[in-house]
Amino acid sequence: MSTLDYSLIIGIIEKIDQVKNLAFRAAMHDSAINAERRAPGFSFKMPGPWVVAADKPCNLENLSSALDSYLALVPEQVKTYLLGFAQEEFTHKYYNEIPLYEAEYFAVILDSLLPKDGRPFEVTLYDLNDQVGIRFPCRKLADAFIEQLGRPGCLFRLPSTPGEFAEEISCF
């Protein structure tokens, strides 16, 4: 993978995380925030991701564009309102314990677009609930990606023999 690919993948990860965050907050708004802090009559339901990605994106560029289109469906005032609350006001869970909601659709597509064969090093991301595994042919490339990423996760060496366990190399 080139540096450009790293940047594109990191951008997609950030967008998927935005979808997760907004979808979670929209879903929890009415049930988790005490009544006096709610905007009168505020209600917002995230649209289904298939609205912008009826045909599964076939490459990373298309996926990035689909995410841009999807995030554009959420009005700025809704984003500002939902993001104005601390996560703790919605739940007592860690961020990686929160479901992906509508973001899962995009995370599954991202994972399917990333190469897997012949790549024994895998980076998983806490923010995406470890559902996306980004694989690398060597540790040096995995470490370079982790350095650029700036998000919590783990680096694993995958087993070369079926039935063996993956070796956790580091958490970051």
Backbone bond lengths (Angstrom), bond angles and torsions (degrees), N, CA, C in turn:
res aa  C-N    CA-C-N  psi(-1)  N-CA   C-N-CA  omega(-1)  CA-C   N-CA-C  phi
1 M - - - 1.454 - - 1.519 109.28 -
2 S 1.283 115.46 141.38 1.454 119.50 178.14 1.528 109.69 -89.61
3 T 1.329 115.28 172.61 1.455 119.93 177.46 1.523 110.20 -60.99
4 L 1.329 117.40 -36.69 1.451 121.21 177.85 1.524 110.65 -59.78
5 D 1.314 117.34 -42.41 1.459 120.85 177.53 1.528 110.96 -61.92
6 Y 1.326 116.99 -41.78 1.468 120.39 177.58 1.526 109.73 -57.48
7 S 1.305 116.20 -47.99 1.461 120.48 -178.00 1.520 111.23 -62.23
8 L 1.309 116.80 -41.57 1.460 120.62 179.51 1.527 110.60 -65.26
9 I 1.315 117.41 -45.29 1.463 121.18 179.47 1.528 110.29 -63.64
10 I 1.314 117.59 -43.51 1.466 120.71 178.84 1.522 110.43 -62.75
11 G 1.321 117.30 -40.89 1.466 120.72 176.57 1.522 112.16 -61.72
12 I 1.329 116.69 -41.17 1.464 121.20 177.92 1.527 110.12 -64.98
13 I 1.321 116.99 -42.85 1.467 121.20 178.70 1.529 110.00 -59.75
14 E 1.317 117.04 -43.23 1.466 120.81 179.35 1.521 111.27 -62.93
15 K 1.327 116.97 -39.74 1.468 120.60 179.42 1.532 110.96 -68.86
16 I 1.325 117.11 -42.04 1.465 120.08 177.49 1.527 109.55 -61.20
17 D 1.324 116.71 -39.97 1.461 120.57 177.86 1.528 111.26 -64.25
18 Q 1.332 117.58 -37.63 1.469 120.41 176.67 1.526 110.70 -62.68
19 V 1.343 116.36 -42.23 1.463 120.33 178.51 1.529 109.59 -62.15
20 K 1.332 116.72 -45.39 1.468 120.93 179.16 1.526 110.38 -57.80
21 N 1.311 116.70 -48.78 1.451 122.39 -176.48 1.530 111.22 -62.32
22 L 1.320 117.17 -47.55 1.460 120.62 -179.54 1.532 111.46 -67.02
23 A 1.329 117.14 -42.56 1.463 120.65 -178.77 1.530 110.58 -64.06
24 F 1.319 116.28 -41.80 1.459 120.37 177.69 1.521 110.63 -61.03
25 R 1.300 116.19 -48.65 1.465 120.17 -177.52 1.522 111.64 -65.06
26 A 1.329 117.32 -39.60 1.468 119.86 177.95 1.523 110.63 -64.49
27 A 1.330 116.63 -41.64 1.468 120.90 -178.70 1.527 111.75 -67.58
28 M 1.310 117.42 -35.09 1.459 121.39 -175.10 1.520 114.10 -91.30
29 H 1.300 117.87 -12.75 1.459 121.39 -171.74 1.523 113.24 -49.88
30 D 1.309 117.42 -57.84 1.460 120.23 -173.80 1.515 113.68 -67.79
31 S 1.327 117.01 -31.78 1.460 118.17 -175.65 1.526 114.49 -92.86
32 A 1.326 118.71 -21.45 1.458 119.87 -171.00 1.518 115.34 -106.33
33 I 1.297 118.28 -21.91 1.462 119.23 -176.77 1.524 109.23 -98.29
34 N 1.307 116.11 136.80 1.462 118.10 -179.45 1.528 110.47 -65.25
35 A 1.301 115.91 149.53 1.460 123.46 -167.87 1.523 114.64 -56.21
36 E 1.292 118.66 -36.61 1.466 118.57 -175.82 1.530 114.11 -70.19
37 R 1.335 117.93 -17.12 1.468 119.43 179.45 1.524 112.29 -95.14
38 R 1.329 117.90 -10.98 1.467 120.97 -179.58 1.512 110.80 -74.69
39 A 1.320 115.62 143.11 1.458 119.26 173.63 1.524 107.68 -71.20
40 P 1.323 117.94 135.18 1.470 119.80 -179.42 1.526 110.42 -58.02
41 G 1.313 114.94 124.50 1.454 120.19 176.90 1.512 115.38 72.98
42 F 1.336 118.23 7.58 1.462 119.40 -179.20 1.521 109.90 -69.92
43 S 1.300 114.92 130.88 1.456 120.90 174.87 1.521 107.34 -155.21
44 F 1.305 116.06 132.86 1.457 119.81 176.92 1.508 108.67 -148.90
45 K 1.301 116.74 128.87 1.459 122.33 176.63 1.522 107.31 -115.34
46 M 1.307 115.52 130.07 1.463 119.87 179.06 1.528 109.18 -63.64
47 P 1.324 116.65 137.78 1.466 118.91 176.12 1.529 110.05 -70.08
48 G 1.300 116.74 157.03 1.460 120.09 176.00 1.513 109.92 -67.41
49 P 1.324 118.63 141.19 1.465 120.98 -176.28 1.523 113.80 -63.34
50 W 1.323 117.60 -23.27 1.456 120.68 -179.31 1.526 111.59 -66.79
51 V 1.343 117.78 -13.41 1.465 121.18 176.88 1.527 110.42 -58.36
52 V 1.329 116.76 -38.52 1.467 120.69 -179.08 1.523 112.49 -106.39
53 A 1.314 117.44 -11.09 1.462 120.40 -176.06 1.536 110.16 -134.14
54 A 1.342 115.35 50.99 1.466 119.30 -179.85 1.528 109.94 -59.66
55 D 1.327 115.12 -40.54 1.462 120.04 172.57 1.516 106.29 -96.15
56 K 1.309 115.89 124.23 1.465 120.50 -177.49 1.530 109.95 -55.70
57 P 1.340 117.16 125.24 1.469 119.38 177.55 1.529 110.65 -55.66
58 C 1.335 116.02 135.36 1.466 120.54 -173.78 1.521 113.44 -99.87
59 N 1.334 117.75 -2.72 1.460 120.41 175.45 1.522 109.14 -152.89
60 L 1.319 115.60 171.31 1.471 120.48 -175.26 1.522 112.23 -63.98
61 E 1.321 117.29 -37.15 1.468 120.02 179.80 1.524 110.95 -63.59
62 N 1.340 116.85 -43.61 1.469 120.49 178.27 1.530 110.97 -64.59
63 L 1.318 117.08 -38.90 1.460 120.71 178.21 1.526 110.51 -63.69
64 S 1.309 117.09 -43.46 1.457 121.14 178.31 1.530 110.64 -60.85
65 S 1.322 117.01 -43.12 1.473 121.14 178.18 1.519 111.53 -64.86
66 A 1.334 117.33 -41.02 1.466 120.87 178.40 1.525 110.28 -62.22
67 L 1.326 117.01 -40.22 1.467 120.40 177.69 1.525 111.61 -65.37
68 D 1.338 116.87 -40.88 1.467 119.95 176.45 1.528 110.52 -59.45
69 S 1.329 115.96 -45.25 1.467 120.67 179.74 1.525 110.89 -63.52
70 Y 1.309 116.38 -40.23 1.463 120.47 -179.36 1.529 110.77 -65.78
71 L 1.321 116.62 -47.99 1.472 120.10 -179.75 1.530 111.10 -63.25
72 A 1.336 117.62 -29.35 1.461 121.16 178.27 1.531 111.77 -69.01
73 L 1.338 117.78 -18.14 1.466 121.46 177.93 1.527 112.39 -73.61
74 V 1.322 116.66 -17.15 1.474 121.02 179.05 1.531 107.54 -92.66
75 P 1.318 116.64 114.23 1.467 119.16 -178.66 1.535 111.76 -57.93
76 E 1.316 116.11 145.62 1.471 121.40 -178.37 1.523 112.01 -57.03
77 Q 1.341 118.16 -39.44 1.465 119.92 -179.47 1.520 110.90 -65.75
78 V 1.324 117.99 -31.58 1.470 121.17 176.83 1.532 109.36 -70.47
79 K 1.341 116.68 -44.14 1.473 120.11 177.20 1.524 110.14 -57.74
80 T 1.326 116.13 -48.67 1.463 121.07 -178.49 1.525 110.77 -60.31
81 Y 1.324 116.95 -44.23 1.457 121.04 -178.94 1.531 110.63 -63.64
82 L 1.332 117.40 -51.76 1.463 120.90 -176.15 1.528 112.04 -65.94
83 L 1.314 116.96 -38.57 1.458 119.97 -178.12 1.527 112.31 -78.09
84 G 1.323 117.38 -6.10 1.462 121.69 179.00 1.519 113.66 -77.57
85 F 1.327 117.30 -7.14 1.454 121.36 179.94 1.523 109.83 -103.32
86 A 1.313 116.34 141.94 1.465 120.43 174.14 1.528 108.42 -68.99
87 Q 1.311 116.27 143.79 1.463 121.03 -179.76 1.525 111.41 -54.24
88 E 1.325 116.90 -35.19 1.458 121.61 -177.39 1.531 111.82 -62.05
89 E 1.335 117.09 -21.91 1.456 119.66 178.19 1.526 111.30 -73.57
90 F 1.302 116.39 -16.47 1.458 120.89 -179.04 1.526 112.86 -100.04
91 T 1.319 117.48 -30.77 1.461 119.80 -173.93 1.524 110.02 -161.47
92 H 1.310 115.02 164.54 1.466 121.16 174.03 1.525 110.02 -107.44
93 K 1.325 116.53 16.96 1.459 121.01 -179.81 1.520 110.18 -91.90
94 Y 1.329 114.75 156.63 1.465 119.81 170.45 1.521 108.04 -71.82
95 Y 1.315 116.19 155.93 1.470 120.93 -175.71 1.531 112.19 -57.51
96 N 1.341 117.22 -37.98 1.461 119.56 -179.50 1.525 112.65 -74.53
97 E 1.319 118.46 -6.75 1.461 121.63 177.13 1.530 112.05 -93.18
98 I 1.310 115.89 -8.97 1.462 121.05 179.62 1.533 107.82 -80.61
99 P 1.323 117.60 133.86 1.470 118.94 178.30 1.527 111.48 -59.82
100 L 1.303 115.61 159.95 1.466 120.00 -179.88 1.530 112.51 -78.81
101 Y 1.319 117.72 -16.08 1.463 121.39 -177.63 1.533 109.49 52.20
102 E 1.333 117.91 -133.36 1.471 121.75 -177.50 1.526 112.20 -63.96
103 A 1.314 118.21 -21.15 1.460 121.34 -179.69 1.533 112.11 -67.91
104 E 1.328 117.30 -21.72 1.463 119.88 -179.08 1.533 111.55 -59.15
105 Y 1.308 116.73 -38.73 1.468 121.56 178.71 1.530 109.86 -54.82
106 F 1.326 116.40 -47.66 1.462 121.25 -178.12 1.528 111.47 -72.92
107 A 1.331 117.68 -35.95 1.473 120.83 178.85 1.521 111.05 -64.27
108 V 1.320 116.91 -40.68 1.469 120.91 178.77 1.525 110.09 -64.39
109 I 1.323 117.05 -40.98 1.465 120.28 178.13 1.524 110.10 -64.71
110 L 1.333 117.55 -45.24 1.467 120.14 178.32 1.517 110.20 -56.54
111 D 1.324 116.41 -48.71 1.462 119.82 -179.11 1.532 110.89 -59.52
112 S 1.330 118.02 -38.60 1.469 120.66 -178.91 1.522 112.67 -70.60
113 L 1.333 117.30 -24.16 1.467 121.08 -178.85 1.529 113.32 -85.66
114 L 1.319 117.31 -14.07 1.458 120.68 -177.31 1.523 110.76 -87.53
115 P 1.330 117.17 138.97 1.470 119.99 -179.74 1.525 111.63 -66.68
116 K 1.333 115.61 145.82 1.468 120.74 -178.21 1.529 112.45 -121.65
117 D 1.305 118.39 -41.38 1.464 121.95 -172.98 1.527 112.69 -65.09
118 G 1.318 115.34 139.15 1.458 121.24 176.40 1.512 114.34 67.07
119 R 1.296 116.33 22.38 1.466 121.05 -178.30 1.528 108.64 -125.94
120 P 1.327 116.67 94.54 1.463 120.15 -172.25 1.535 116.10 -81.33
121 F 1.318 118.39 -4.11 1.466 120.47 -179.91 1.524 108.90 -112.13
122 E 1.341 115.97 129.69 1.466 120.15 -177.24 1.515 110.41 -127.06
123 V 1.324 115.20 134.43 1.455 122.93 175.05 1.524 107.47 -106.81
124 T 1.330 116.61 125.29 1.459 121.12 174.10 1.522 108.48 -112.41
125 L 1.318 116.44 153.27 1.459 121.53 -173.45 1.517 110.98 -118.11
126 Y 1.317 116.78 125.72 1.462 121.34 178.37 1.530 111.24 -59.19
127 D 1.344 116.92 -43.18 1.462 120.50 -175.53 1.523 112.47 -60.57
128 L 1.320 116.94 -26.18 1.459 121.02 178.04 1.522 110.64 -104.85
129 N 1.321 115.98 25.88 1.466 123.73 174.63 1.524 112.43 55.44
130 D 1.310 116.31 32.31 1.473 122.98 178.76 1.523 112.55 58.22
131 Q 1.335 118.28 22.59 1.464 121.28 179.99 1.518 112.96 -83.69
132 V 1.309 117.33 -18.94 1.460 120.96 -179.65 1.519 107.73 -109.90
133 G 1.325 115.89 124.29 1.453 121.18 176.80 1.519 109.11 -112.55
134 I 1.313 116.11 116.05 1.466 120.81 -179.21 1.517 106.96 -100.26
135 R 1.318 116.48 116.52 1.467 120.91 -173.04 1.526 111.96 -103.14
136 F 1.340 113.35 150.62 1.458 121.39 -176.56 1.525 109.69 -135.21
137 P 1.347 116.79 148.51 1.463 119.87 179.99 1.528 113.30 -74.95
138 C 1.361 117.26 -20.72 1.463 118.97 -179.67 1.529 109.66 -146.89
139 R 1.300 114.88 159.78 1.469 121.61 -177.67 1.527 111.30 -64.49
140 K 1.315 117.13 -35.83 1.460 121.20 -178.12 1.538 110.69 -59.43
141 L 1.324 117.71 -44.82 1.468 120.76 178.71 1.527 111.15 -67.57
142 A 1.336 116.85 -39.13 1.470 120.41 178.10 1.527 110.05 -62.10
143 D 1.330 117.02 -44.34 1.465 120.57 179.54 1.530 111.47 -64.27
144 A 1.334 117.36 -38.42 1.465 121.10 178.51 1.536 110.29 -64.42
145 F 1.319 116.13 -40.49 1.460 120.32 178.24 1.531 110.62 -64.53
146 I 1.316 116.64 -45.66 1.467 121.70 179.80 1.528 110.11 -58.55
147 E 1.314 116.48 -41.73 1.461 120.77 -179.85 1.530 110.83 -61.61
148 Q 1.332 116.70 -41.05 1.467 120.73 178.77 1.515 112.22 -72.86
149 L 1.313 116.84 -32.71 1.459 122.31 -171.58 1.523 112.97 -64.84
150 G 1.324 117.02 -51.02 1.461 120.63 179.23 1.516 114.43 66.09
151 R 1.324 117.95 32.95 1.468 122.94 178.77 1.521 109.13 -132.04
152 P 1.327 117.31 155.49 1.464 119.31 179.34 1.523 112.50 -71.68
153 G 1.316 115.14 143.57 1.462 121.06 178.28 1.511 110.98 179.77
154 C 1.322 115.73 -163.84 1.464 121.88 179.92 1.519 110.52 -136.80
155 L 1.328 114.56 151.86 1.460 122.48 173.58 1.517 107.66 -112.49
156 F 1.319 115.81 128.96 1.459 122.19 -179.46 1.519 110.78 -122.52
157 R 1.333 116.03 148.21 1.465 122.19 166.32 1.523 104.55 -99.57
158 L 1.325 115.73 119.19 1.455 120.19 -177.39 1.520 110.09 -78.81
159 P 1.318 116.61 149.34 1.469 119.73 -177.84 1.534 111.16 -68.98
160 S 1.318 115.24 146.72 1.465 119.85 177.31 1.519 111.14 -89.29
161 T 1.322 116.13 -14.97 1.461 121.77 -179.09 1.525 109.10 -117.49
162 P 1.341 117.40 130.37 1.467 119.14 177.49 1.532 111.12 -57.45
163 G 1.310 115.71 142.20 1.458 121.10 179.61 1.518 113.55 95.24
164 E 1.321 117.90 -15.50 1.466 120.92 176.79 1.528 109.10 -84.32
165 F 1.323 115.74 162.39 1.456 120.95 178.69 1.522 110.50 -94.01
166 A 1.333 115.20 151.60 1.458 120.22 173.92 1.528 108.69 -69.77
167 E 1.312 116.31 146.63 1.474 122.25 178.68 1.521 108.69 -98.97
168 E 1.332 116.91 122.33 1.459 120.49 175.71 1.520 108.01 -76.17
169 I 1.318 116.68 120.01 1.453 121.80 -179.08 1.520 110.76 -90.76
170 S 1.336 115.74 -44.72 1.463 118.45 179.99 1.520 109.82 -162.08
171 C 1.320 113.38 156.24 1.464 121.26 170.49 1.520 106.30 -118.26
172 F 1.280 116.24 143.85 1.466 119.78 -174.70 1.515 110.09 -136.55
